[in-house]
């Protein structure tokens, strides 16, 4: 099986669709969106703060925003899967609608989940991917509402299974999230948090699964992805997101998503 990783135009704004067939391994990384997908063939293994899991054909795959995880093919054999990456704001609005205006903060409990009804709901919404912009928007929105309602079968009661980071680390994380392109230094972040550089480095990696410099890079990639999706030129997106140049963005983007920024832009 030759490698094939594609991002597709989706009829609703705020959702990225991806299909992949590859033996590629993905290093530890995060997404700024919710991820839900289905493994169609082969086997996939992943490690995160929720432990190590393996998925087989028909398994549902879930990723929470900001969750540090990796991904690899079992025994190095290619696997095929489909994913939808949903902006948190969009999913939040959908859940508010489902719960009659009550604000629900969704966090997935299990990274791998077996539920035949939920898999069928995923298949239903994914039928709109090939149609792209020509799909019936109302039918697609209906499928999203049904999928979001079904996803709550794998909800963690509105909270992640593990406690949030301690206040000083949360402060540093929020500082990075507010402006990931800023030229931040470990010493200045440590000073703001009232920690030594070593305390920050150790605490940040323990709480969030990545050292600060790697987390900053993840947030820059996420920012660049949003800029590209909103129509910014690649060189402009690279500069705004804090990369050295477009080549630097391309290397980091491809390492995380398996496709170049230009191929991602072409799908939008």
ABEGO torsion letter per residue (X at the ends): XBBBBBBBBBABBGBBBBBBBBABBBBBBBBABBBBBBBABEBBBBBBAAEBBBBBBGBBBBBBBGBBBBBBBBGGBBBBBBBBBBBAAAAAAAAAAAAGGBBBBBBBABABBBBAAAAAAAAAAAAAAAAEAABBAAAAAAAAAAAAAAAAAABAGGBBABBBBBAAAAAAAAAAAABAABBBBAAAAAAAAGBBAAAAAAAAAAAAGBBAAAAAAAAAAAAAAAAAAAGBBAAAAAAAAGBABAAAAAAAAAAAAGBBAAAAAAAX
